[in-house]
Amino acid sequence: MLIEVHPRDLQLGQHKRFGGPIVGSMNTRCRMVLDVFDLALERATEKRCDALLIAGDVFDYPRPEAPLIAAVQERLRSWRTFVLLSDGECDEGSTWEPILFASHHELDNLIAIVDYNKIQ
């Protein structure tokens, strides 16, 4: 039986309008989203989930700041992570930058699946 946790659209980022003051390296909204994400991961571990499906955007823009990347990377370190891409997304620089980042940092728990449907 497959058990999954499905948080949607985390949209982590330093929202200048909505995020509140930045303390350390993150604003209030960002810390709150990470707290909720931590809770979802704790529940997934307790329930012995087979998969963690994040549908939508983890970050709110293509070039997130290093502290945000590190925070998410640390939280997902023990999970095997699948990324679903369409063939059209592979033409974008905002897709290749994270792919090169993952390769550079030898993220061995990251699996990319490309839907090569030739519809761009």
Disulfide bonds with the S-S distance in Angstrom:
none
